[in-house]
Amino acid sequence: MALPHWTAQNVLPPGPHPADLADVYERLVFDAPHQNERELLFSALNSYLGVAMRIIASGRAWIGGQLIVRSHDVPQGLDVVLIPDEWGALKRLDDSGRSALYGLLTLQGVIVGQPAMYLDKIQPVGGMLDGFICRPGDEETWEDVWAEGGRGYPEVVW
């Protein structure tokens, strides 16, 4: 399942590309500049998906953001959209499971109490990535966003 080689535009060919984490590492970390910074982002991705797989029994993750571009600029982050196979299982999560799931998601415009404060953005894994969840029927919308500019993206399935 190796990811395809980079295009002349330094992106993956258009569309989703099935991959496991070893494939993601090989193409997006080992075969790209700024390996140290990419290692940190990959570690964040690995931890993030490990938690996601404990909460979501089966699904897919599409990986996007600066990590999936072979650029001479230092990548600052990555994006992950989780696509659960069974949405009903998420609705049946207990409070602990629901809390863990919410901890995987990027939240914007958050107001917290005691003391009251406004936060522009809360991101998982220390702000190294943005995490999203795809609701049933929204796959095409997410695919349009992920494929913007004719780029491809890894798809990790579990």
ABEGO torsion letter per residue (X at the ends): XBBBBBBAAGBBBBEBBBBBAAAAAAAAAAABBGAAAAAAAAAAAAAAAAAAAAABABEBBBBBEAAABBBABBBABBBBBBBBABAAAAAABBAAAAAAAAAABBBBGBBBBOBBBBBABBBBGGGABBBBBBBBGAAAAAAAAAABGGBBBBBBBX
